[in-house]
Structures are given as C-alpha cells and as structure tokens.
Amino acid sequence: MKIKEIITVLEEMAPLAYAEDFDNVGLLVGNQDEEATGVLVCHDALESVIEEAIAKKCNLVVCFHPILFSGIKKITGKNYVERSLLKAIKNDIAIYAVHTALDNHKNGVNKIFCDALGLINTKILVPKPNFIQKLVTYTIPENVEQVRNALFDAGAGKIGNYDDCSFTSQGIGTYMGNENSNPEIGERYEFVEAQEIKIEVTFEKHLQSKILKALLKNHVYEEVAYEIYDLQNLHQNIGLGMIGELEKPLSEVEFLQLVKTKMQCGGIRHSSLLGKSIKKVAVLGGSGSFAIKNAIQAGADVFLTADLKYHNFYESENQIVLADIGHFESERYTKNYIVDYLKEKITNFAFVLSEENTNPVKYL
C-alpha cells in the first residue's frame, strides 16, 4: 500500500478543506508515492516519536499537531522542530498532520471530548462561516433527473441531517444560436423559447470543481447556463467546539471532579464557582478563549477548554464557569480515534498507537 492510499482515508476522516486558514495540515514531509511499511499515530511528531517510528518500522507518522507550523528558512537542528524534521528526512519517514481539519469535523476532536464526558444532544459550538455555496442551473424537463442526481452524487444537496436536497421551479428560457452553434432544441439563427426547469442546490465550497464537472457531463445543452453564489449561512455540521448536556445535572465540584478523572487532568484552573448545578456543557479542545462568548450565548453552564490567560477568566462575568483543563488533556483521546478509524477502514495494515507522552506540561 502506498502512503497516498492511506492519505486518501485520512482525508475522508478529516477533509483538508475543513482546516482553518492559519493551519498547516496534510503531508508535511515525505513522498506520498512511497510504499508504506507501517503507520505510527501520535499527538506531536517530536524527535522521540520519530525514533519510535524507526524502531517500529513505520515510515509514516500521522500526528495531530503539525510539527511544521510556520515557515522556516533553515533546517540545522538548532531546535526541537528542526531536529524532528532532520531525523524524519534522514530516515525516509513521512509526516502527515490533521489538526484543525479534525477539530472542525462533527465527529472529530470535540465530539471525542464530549463522548469522554458522556454528553448527549451535542452540536457544533462555533459553526464555520463562508463555507457554503449555491448552484443555480437550467435545463429541459427531460434532463432534470439526470442532472440533479449527478449533482447529488458529487456531494451537493446536503443540509444538516438531510441528503438530496434541492429546489426546482418552472419557466421559459430563450436563446438564439450563431453559425457555430449546435442547439439541442431548434436551429441556428432561430429564436427559441423553451420550457425549462430551474435547479437549485447548495454544497460545500471545496466541492465546486467536482460539482461543475458533474453538471457539465450530465447536461444536454451545448452551452450550460449556471450561477454560483457564496452564502452567508453557517455550516451547522462543521466548526470549532461543541455543546451538549449531561444526562443528569451535577454540582460544580462534582462535575469538575468528573472532568479531572475522565480527562486525566493534572489540575484544573477555573473561574469562580457560581453555586449552580451543571447541565449544559460547552467544550473546545486546545486553545479556546476566543469562544467564551459563544459558550455564554449558547447558554452553557460551564466551558471546558485550554490555554486561558489571567484576564480570560474575568470574561466569565458570573454567567458561566470557565475551566482550563490543559491543552494536551483536552485532546488526549484524539490519537486513539485516528488509529481506530484507520483500522476500521483498512483492515490488513499495521497501524500503531504511539506510546510516547508528548505533553510538555508537568504537574507536582
């Protein structure tokens, strides 16, 4: 099996188009056309993890955090990033990162977080904006079903929990061909008024080329009329963070003790307790201070995240309990999810869960 075949499965799990613009996801090091000898899945692709991959004969390391995040001009081994890259390159080991591509997936990092705490009725906390487009096209009645089904097969027409969503309306289309035309209805230089059906479907913007290819392949007209619009709608199934509910309310102390146990936290930093029971819980794995207002607006009793600064705790405004459970801790089960997903999709290959604990934060 080639590395690129495994990458195809990884991108089904966490489409790169879902990643944030600032992020660096996908294949960071290596040649995707190489034969894969084994896959090591880790949280951070540190030098010690690359050594583990060498020992376990894995030439592909799949990491959550990208070891190569911002641009570098030299690779001399002067810091932990450069040392890891040098060792990987020297030993022909490819590195692939998923990061926010999996953060933004409805079954990704934050669903894993919710599941670990037993939360139910979960939904995205910060839905992704500027991700939905709309296609409008026109064809004759006899061609509608073929075009519409082709668009559905290409990924159009998905809205929340529903597939094959579209809208059609009827009208009159007009055209007149020139000497180079080959009209489906009518003749050259003839003014034609034809009964046409307008088809409207929405789709995720990264599918645009695939959608257009399906449209042009299945449309009967020589020249296909269509329009594509950017929509302001938020994508309810893609985005950062998640909010859910406990099956039974807990006191604030009971809940934080539950979190400490389930997420194996070395400690939890939190804002003032409010003396209220905890029922509605917002989570955001990794650095999540930007979503404090979203958690409050969603009516959460508590917001679990990481990397909160001193002044972030004031933003609770006595409306919510803010809890910093640790960056690594909030994402700790992600690598397990990746391994399980790969094993389920590719049953005859060696996927290894890294034994290295790459959490740089220690507790007394």
One Martini backbone bead per residue (centre of mass of N, CA, C, O) as a GRO file, in nm:
protein
  364
    1MET     BB    1   0.096   0.037   0.023
    2LYS     BB    2   0.051   0.358  -0.022
    3ILE     BB    3   0.055   0.658   0.125
    4LYS     BB    4  -0.180   0.786  -0.048
    5GLU     BB    5  -0.398   0.580   0.047
    6ILE     BB    6  -0.398   0.675   0.343
    7ILE     BB    7  -0.460   0.972   0.287
    8THR     BB    8  -0.742   0.929   0.173
    9VAL     BB    9  -0.860   0.834   0.446
   10LEU     BB   10  -0.782   1.083   0.614
   11GLU     BB   11  -0.958   1.282   0.425
   12GLU     BB   12  -1.226   1.151   0.512
   13MET     BB   13  -1.201   1.215   0.815
   14ALA     BB   14  -1.019   1.502   0.736
   15PRO     BB   15  -1.077   1.748   0.556
   16LEU     BB   16  -0.874   2.003   0.451
   17ALA     BB   17  -1.106   2.219   0.408
   18TYR     BB   18  -1.169   2.237   0.729
   19ALA     BB   19  -0.942   2.400   0.783
   20GLU     BB   20  -0.774   2.649   0.889
   21ASP     BB   21  -0.597   2.905   0.743
   22PHE     BB   22  -0.346   2.898   0.958
   23ASP     BB   23  -0.287   2.618   0.892
   24ASN     BB   24  -0.083   2.290   0.875
   25VAL     BB   25  -0.186   2.048   0.662
   26GLY     BB   26  -0.092   1.730   0.591
   27LEU     BB   27   0.179   1.681   0.398
   28LEU     BB   28   0.505   1.769   0.526
   29VAL     BB   29   0.663   1.492   0.480
   30GLY     BB   30   0.740   1.342   0.189
   31ASN     BB   31   0.639   1.058  -0.021
   32GLN     BB   32   0.333   0.940  -0.144
   33ASP     BB   33   0.467   0.705  -0.344
   34GLU     BB   34   0.542   0.541  -0.121
   35GLU     BB   35   0.578   0.269   0.056
   36ALA     BB   36   0.415   0.135   0.323
   37THR     BB   37   0.522  -0.011   0.643
   38GLY     BB   38   0.392   0.196   0.854
   39VAL     BB   39   0.181   0.342   1.126
   40LEU     BB   40   0.220   0.627   1.331
   41VAL     BB   41   0.027   0.751   1.606
   42CYS     BB   42   0.010   1.095   1.722
   43HIS     BB   43   0.034   1.410   1.864
   44ASP     BB   44   0.355   1.458   1.842
   45ALA     BB   45   0.638   1.497   1.611
   46LEU     BB   46   0.885   1.415   1.768
   47GLU     BB   47   1.191   1.282   1.792
   48SER     BB   48   1.096   1.040   1.970
   49VAL     BB   49   0.879   0.948   1.763
   50ILE     BB   50   1.066   0.894   1.525
   51GLU     BB   51   1.224   0.675   1.677
   52GLU     BB   52   0.979   0.492   1.714
   53ALA     BB   53   0.925   0.451   1.412
   54ILE     BB   54   1.192   0.314   1.349
   55ALA     BB   55   1.164   0.074   1.553
   56LYS     BB   56   0.860   0.002   1.410
   57LYS     BB   57   0.866   0.035   1.095
   58CYS     BB   58   0.764   0.340   1.033
   59ASN     BB   59   0.705   0.571   0.741
   60LEU     BB   60   0.441   0.689   0.896
   61VAL     BB   61   0.336   0.994   1.051
   62VAL     BB   62   0.051   1.061   1.249
   63CYS     BB   63  -0.054   1.381   1.345
   64PHE     BB   64  -0.205   1.633   1.500
   65HIS     BB   65   0.022   1.820   1.531
   66PRO     BB   66   0.213   2.035   1.358
   67ILE     BB   67   0.554   2.052   1.340
   68LEU     BB   68   0.497   2.233   1.081
   69PHE     BB   69   0.374   2.561   1.095
   70SER     BB   70   0.593   2.761   1.022
   71GLY     BB   71   0.820   2.916   0.857
   72ILE     BB   72   1.138   2.800   0.728
   73LYS     BB   73   1.496   2.857   0.630
   74LYS     BB   74   1.617   2.633   0.827
   75ILE     BB   75   1.794   2.301   0.878
   76THR     BB   76   2.009   2.248   1.177
   77GLY     BB   77   1.904   2.150   1.476
   78LYS     BB   78   1.840   2.394   1.699
   79ASN     BB   79   1.554   2.256   1.732
   80TYR     BB   80   1.285   2.048   1.774
   81VAL     BB   81   1.183   2.077   1.485
   82GLU     BB   82   1.447   2.031   1.322
   83ARG     BB   83   1.518   1.755   1.445
   84SER     BB   84   1.270   1.605   1.346
   85LEU     BB   85   1.301   1.659   1.042
   86LEU     BB   86   1.581   1.538   1.003
   87LYS     BB   87   1.513   1.250   1.097
   88ALA     BB   88   1.291   1.196   0.890
   89ILE     BB   89   1.455   1.244   0.630
   90LYS     BB   90   1.693   1.043   0.685
   91ASN     BB   91   1.451   0.798   0.725
   92ASP     BB   92   1.204   0.815   0.533
   93ILE     BB   93   0.978   0.995   0.688
   94ALA     BB   94   0.652   1.062   0.704
   95ILE     BB   95   0.436   1.357   0.758
   96TYR     BB   96   0.103   1.384   0.904
   97ALA     BB   97  -0.155   1.637   0.946
   98VAL     BB   98  -0.477   1.739   1.094
   99HIS     BB   99  -0.601   1.906   1.314
  100THR     BB  100  -0.846   2.131   1.217
  101ALA     BB  101  -0.980   1.919   1.036
  102LEU     BB  102  -1.075   1.765   1.304
  103ASP     BB  103  -1.191   1.989   1.477
  104ASN     BB  104  -1.433   2.059   1.254
  105HIS     BB  105  -1.551   1.790   1.295
  106LYS     BB  106  -1.834   1.631   1.414
  107ASN     BB  107  -1.635   1.358   1.489
  108GLY     BB  108  -1.409   1.487   1.639
  109VAL     BB  109  -1.248   1.623   1.897
  110ASN     BB  110  -1.520   1.728   2.043
  111LYS     BB  111  -1.672   1.458   2.037
  112ILE     BB  112  -1.466   1.303   2.200
  113PHE     BB  113  -1.490   1.482   2.446
  114CYS     BB  114  -1.792   1.435   2.497
  115ASP     BB  115  -1.783   1.124   2.519
  116ALA     BB  116  -1.596   1.115   2.772
  117LEU     BB  117  -1.843   1.273   2.940
  118GLY     BB  118  -2.140   1.186   2.835
  119LEU     BB  119  -2.263   1.356   2.618
  120ILE     BB  120  -2.564   1.497   2.489
  121ASN     BB  121  -2.695   1.669   2.237
  122THR     BB  122  -2.493   1.750   2.018
  123LYS     BB  123  -2.320   2.056   1.898
  124ILE     BB  124  -2.202   2.311   1.742
  125LEU     BB  125  -2.059   2.608   1.860
  126VAL     BB  126  -1.874   2.715   1.591
  127PRO     BB  127  -1.973   2.772   1.307
  128LYS     BB  128  -1.883   2.771   0.980
  129PRO     BB  129  -1.800   3.015   0.766
  130ASN     BB  130  -1.785   3.049   0.430
  131PHE     BB  131  -1.881   2.726   0.306
  132ILE     BB  132  -2.134   2.799   0.127
  133GLN     BB  133  -2.289   2.707  -0.180
  134LYS     BB  134  -2.471   2.799  -0.489
  135LEU     BB  135  -2.653   2.631  -0.742
  136VAL     BB  136  -2.765   2.747  -1.066
  137THR     BB  137  -2.981   2.588  -1.309
  138TYR     BB  138  -3.073   2.487  -1.656
  139THR     BB  139  -3.335   2.273  -1.800
  140ILE     BB  140  -3.490   2.028  -1.934
  141PRO     BB  141  -3.717   1.806  -1.816
  142GLU     BB  142  -3.565   1.541  -1.930
  143ASN     BB  143  -3.281   1.633  -1.755
  144VAL     BB  144  -3.322   1.668  -1.447
  145GLU     BB  145  -3.261   1.394  -1.308
  146GLN     BB  146  -2.971   1.360  -1.409
  147VAL     BB  147  -2.852   1.620  -1.292
  148ARG     BB  148  -2.938   1.598  -0.997
  149ASN     BB  149  -2.804   1.320  -0.934
  150ALA     BB  150  -2.516   1.411  -1.004
  151LEU     BB  151  -2.499   1.629  -0.784
  152PHE     BB  152  -2.543   1.442  -0.546
  153ASP     BB  153  -2.298   1.249  -0.605
  154ALA     BB  154  -2.093   1.510  -0.570
  155GLY     BB  155  -2.231   1.655  -0.283
  156ALA     BB  156  -2.493   1.776  -0.313
  157GLY     BB  157  -2.766   1.846  -0.093
  158LYS     BB  158  -2.653   1.905   0.203
  159ILE     BB  159  -2.859   1.932   0.512
  160GLY     BB  160  -2.745   1.822   0.767
  161ASN     BB  161  -2.958   1.533   0.799
  162TYR     BB  162  -2.978   1.589   0.480
  163ASP     BB  163  -3.035   1.463   0.159
  164ASP     BB  164  -3.116   1.557  -0.156
  165CYS     BB  165  -3.130   1.873  -0.182
  166SER     BB  166  -3.383   2.076  -0.352
  167PHE     BB  167  -3.488   2.316  -0.616
  168THR     BB  168  -3.775   2.362  -0.828
  169SER     BB  169  -3.857   2.545  -1.133
  170GLN     BB  170  -4.062   2.712  -1.371
  171GLY     BB  171  -3.992   2.811  -1.724
  172ILE     BB  172  -3.861   3.043  -1.970
  173GLY     BB  173  -3.631   2.994  -2.227
  174THR     BB  174  -3.380   3.176  -2.420
  175TYR     BB  175  -3.244   3.154  -2.768
  176MET     BB  176  -2.963   3.212  -3.011
  177GLY     BB  177  -2.780   3.088  -3.256
  178ASN     BB  178  -2.502   3.050  -3.440
  179GLU     BB  179  -2.287   2.915  -3.678
  180ASN     BB  180  -2.144   2.736  -3.422
  181SER     BB  181  -2.392   2.597  -3.340
  182ASN     BB  182  -2.568   2.309  -3.145
  183PRO     BB  183  -2.871   2.271  -3.081
  184GLU     BB  184  -3.104   2.081  -2.910
  185ILE     BB  185  -3.308   2.318  -2.975
  186GLY     BB  186  -3.341   2.388  -3.279
  187GLU     BB  187  -3.184   2.642  -3.477
  188ARG     BB  188  -2.994   2.831  -3.636
  189TYR     BB  189  -3.106   3.159  -3.586
  190GLU     BB  190  -3.318   3.066  -3.381
  191PHE     BB  191  -3.576   3.164  -3.187
  192VAL     BB  192  -3.601   3.027  -2.855
  193GLU     BB  193  -3.874   2.881  -2.668
  194ALA     BB  194  -3.834   2.707  -2.356
  195GLN     BB  195  -3.896   2.465  -2.143
  196GLU     BB  196  -3.781   2.509  -1.802
  197ILE     BB  197  -3.563   2.405  -1.532
  198LYS     BB  198  -3.488   2.503  -1.210
  199ILE     BB  199  -3.185   2.442  -1.027
  200GLU     BB  200  -3.121   2.406  -0.666
  201VAL     BB  201  -2.803   2.393  -0.484
  202THR     BB  202  -2.602   2.296  -0.221
  203PHE     BB  203  -2.246   2.339  -0.111
  204GLU     BB  204  -1.930   2.272  -0.053
  205LYS     BB  205  -1.676   2.464  -0.179
  206HIS     BB  206  -1.459   2.227  -0.229
  207LEU     BB  207  -1.674   2.094  -0.457
  208GLN     BB  208  -1.696   2.268  -0.716
  209SER     BB  209  -1.545   2.107  -0.941
  210LYS     BB  210  -1.717   1.850  -0.909
  211ILE     BB  211  -1.991   1.978  -0.968
  212LEU     BB  212  -1.927   2.093  -1.253
  213LYS     BB  213  -1.851   1.828  -1.385
  214ALA     BB  214  -2.130   1.695  -1.347
  215LEU     BB  215  -2.295   1.904  -1.500
  216LEU     BB  216  -2.149   1.897  -1.783
  217LYS     BB  217  -2.182   1.583  -1.828
  218ASN     BB  218  -2.527   1.584  -1.783
  219HIS     BB  219  -2.582   1.797  -1.987
  220VAL     BB  220  -2.745   1.871  -2.301
  221TYR     BB  221  -2.612   2.126  -2.347
  222GLU     BB  222  -2.370   2.305  -2.500
  223GLU     BB  223  -2.457   2.551  -2.317
  224VAL     BB  224  -2.417   2.612  -1.973
  225ALA     BB  225  -2.626   2.749  -1.740
  226TYR     BB  226  -2.480   2.922  -1.452
  227GLU     BB  227  -2.469   2.975  -1.088
  228ILE     BB  228  -2.258   3.110  -0.818
  229TYR     BB  229  -2.297   3.131  -0.460
  230ASP     BB  230  -2.236   3.297  -0.171
  231LEU     BB  231  -2.308   3.213   0.159
  232GLN     BB  232  -2.402   3.310   0.499
  233ASN     BB  233  -2.432   3.047   0.601
  234LEU     BB  234  -2.397   2.826   0.846
  235HIS     BB  235  -2.224   2.536   0.936
  236GLN     BB  236  -2.362   2.294   1.149
  237ASN     BB  237  -2.125   2.046   1.085
  238ILE     BB  238  -1.901   2.280   1.100
  239GLY     BB  239  -1.660   2.331   1.364
  240LEU     BB  240  -1.594   2.472   1.671
  241GLY     BB  241  -1.673   2.295   1.902
  242MET     BB  242  -1.910   2.199   2.172
  243ILE     BB  243  -2.251   2.111   2.272
  244GLY     BB  244  -2.401   1.972   2.574
  245GLU     BB  245  -2.536   1.707   2.789
  246LEU     BB  246  -2.623   1.589   3.078
  247GLU     BB  247  -2.819   1.349   3.202
  248LYS     BB  248  -2.725   1.461   3.488
  249PRO     BB  249  -2.697   1.674   3.717
  250LEU     BB  250  -2.428   1.867   3.864
  251SER     BB  251  -2.217   1.980   4.051
  252GLU     BB  252  -1.941   2.162   4.015
  253VAL     BB  253  -1.748   1.972   4.170
  254GLU     BB  254  -1.840   1.706   4.047
  255PHE     BB  255  -1.775   1.779   3.757
  256LEU     BB  256  -1.470   1.847   3.786
  257GLN     BB  257  -1.400   1.563   3.887
  258LEU     BB  258  -1.489   1.417   3.633
  259VAL     BB  259  -1.295   1.557   3.440
  260LYS     BB  260  -1.031   1.481   3.583
  261THR     BB  261  -1.074   1.175   3.539
  262LYS     BB  262  -1.145   1.144   3.229
  263MET     BB  263  -0.889   1.352   3.136
  264GLN     BB  264  -0.639   1.336   3.317
  265CYS     BB  265  -0.579   1.572   3.514
  266GLY     BB  266  -0.342   1.762   3.690
  267GLY     BB  267  -0.537   2.017   3.658
  268ILE     BB  268  -0.778   2.290   3.740
  269ARG     BB  269  -0.860   2.590   3.601
  270HIS     BB  270  -1.090   2.836   3.747
  271SER     BB  271  -1.352   3.002   3.800
  272SER     BB  272  -1.597   3.103   3.969
  273LEU     BB  273  -1.827   2.971   4.152
  274LEU     BB  274  -2.206   2.979   4.137
  275GLY     BB  275  -2.402   2.757   4.273
  276LYS     BB  276  -2.463   2.566   4.028
  277SER     BB  277  -2.576   2.350   3.819
  278ILE     BB  278  -2.472   2.101   3.581
  279LYS     BB  279  -2.579   2.051   3.224
  280LYS     BB  280  -2.444   2.255   3.027
  281VAL     BB  281  -2.178   2.181   2.785
  282ALA     BB  282  -1.876   2.330   2.684
  283VAL     BB  283  -1.633   2.260   2.419
  284LEU     BB  284  -1.260   2.306   2.348
  285GLY     BB  285  -1.004   2.192   2.202
  286GLY     BB  286  -0.765   2.364   2.320
  287SER     BB  287  -0.759   2.682   2.215
  288GLY     BB  288  -1.068   2.877   2.349
  289SER     BB  289  -1.113   3.187   2.423
  290PHE     BB  290  -1.278   3.288   2.163
  291ALA     BB  291  -1.552   3.108   2.280
  292ILE     BB  292  -1.688   3.231   2.532
  293LYS     BB  293  -1.933   3.381   2.409
  294ASN     BB  294  -2.059   3.133   2.278
  295ALA     BB  295  -2.113   2.979   2.541
  296ILE     BB  296  -2.298   3.189   2.666
  297GLN     BB  297  -2.507   3.212   2.431
  298ALA     BB  298  -2.573   2.890   2.458
  299GLY     BB  299  -2.611   2.834   2.783
  300ALA     BB  300  -2.375   2.752   2.941
  301ASP     BB  301  -2.241   2.647   3.253
  302VAL     BB  302  -1.977   2.537   3.100
  303PHE     BB  303  -1.621   2.581   2.996
  304LEU     BB  304  -1.406   2.367   2.816
  305THR     BB  305  -1.047   2.419   2.799
  306ALA     BB  306  -0.750   2.609   2.694
  307ASP     BB  307  -0.518   2.861   2.747
  308LEU     BB  308  -0.592   3.050   2.971
  309LYS     BB  309  -0.588   3.365   3.079
  310TYR     BB  310  -0.623   3.574   3.328
  311HIS     BB  311  -0.844   3.765   3.178
  312ASN     BB  312  -1.042   3.542   3.081
  313PHE     BB  313  -1.185   3.486   3.358
  314TYR     BB  314  -1.352   3.756   3.357
  315GLU     BB  315  -1.546   3.665   3.111
  316SER     BB  316  -1.765   3.516   3.280
  317GLU     BB  317  -1.954   3.725   3.439
  318ASN     BB  318  -2.123   3.526   3.624
  319GLN     BB  319  -2.242   3.302   3.384
  320ILE     BB  320  -1.982   3.113   3.397
  321VAL     BB  321  -1.772   2.834   3.388
  322LEU     BB  322  -1.424   2.836   3.365
  323ALA     BB  323  -1.208   2.569   3.220
  324ASP     BB  324  -0.869   2.467   3.252
  325ILE     BB  325  -0.744   2.135   3.155
  326GLY     BB  326  -0.557   2.134   2.917
  327HIS     BB  327  -0.439   2.076   2.612
  328PHE     BB  328  -0.375   1.776   2.600
  329GLU     BB  329  -0.623   1.676   2.763
  330SER     BB  330  -0.846   1.781   2.553
  331GLU     BB  331  -0.686   1.571   2.321
  332ARG     BB  332  -0.601   1.274   2.421
  333TYR     BB  333  -0.809   1.085   2.223
  334THR     BB  334  -0.735   1.135   1.923
  335LYS     BB  335  -0.530   0.909   1.845
  336ASN     BB  336  -0.729   0.679   1.897
  337TYR     BB  337  -0.931   0.755   1.679
  338ILE     BB  338  -0.742   0.733   1.435
  339VAL     BB  339  -0.670   0.437   1.464
  340ASP     BB  340  -0.959   0.323   1.456
  341TYR     BB  341  -1.029   0.432   1.178
  342LEU     BB  342  -0.805   0.292   1.014
  343LYS     BB  343  -0.873  -0.002   1.099
  344GLU     BB  344  -1.162   0.003   0.977
  345LYS     BB  345  -1.073   0.082   0.672
  346ILE     BB  346  -0.787  -0.084   0.723
  347THR     BB  347  -0.744  -0.428   0.797
  348ASN     BB  348  -0.433  -0.499   0.647
  349PHE     BB  349  -0.269  -0.304   0.861
  350ALA     BB  350  -0.017  -0.118   1.033
  351PHE     BB  351  -0.133   0.034   1.334
  352VAL     BB  352   0.026   0.264   1.562
  353LEU     BB  353   0.035   0.354   1.895
  354SER     BB  354   0.179   0.580   2.062
  355GLU     BB  355   0.385   0.582   2.371
  356GLU     BB  356   0.428   0.879   2.369
  357ASN     BB  357   0.452   1.153   2.592
  358THR     BB  358   0.401   1.497   2.466
  359ASN     BB  359   0.358   1.648   2.722
  360PRO     BB  360   0.507   1.955   2.838
  361VAL     BB  361   0.327   1.939   3.093
  362LYS     BB  362   0.376   1.958   3.443
  363TYR     BB  363   0.305   1.809   3.773
  364LEU     BB  364   0.296   1.806   4.135
   0.00000   0.00000   0.00000
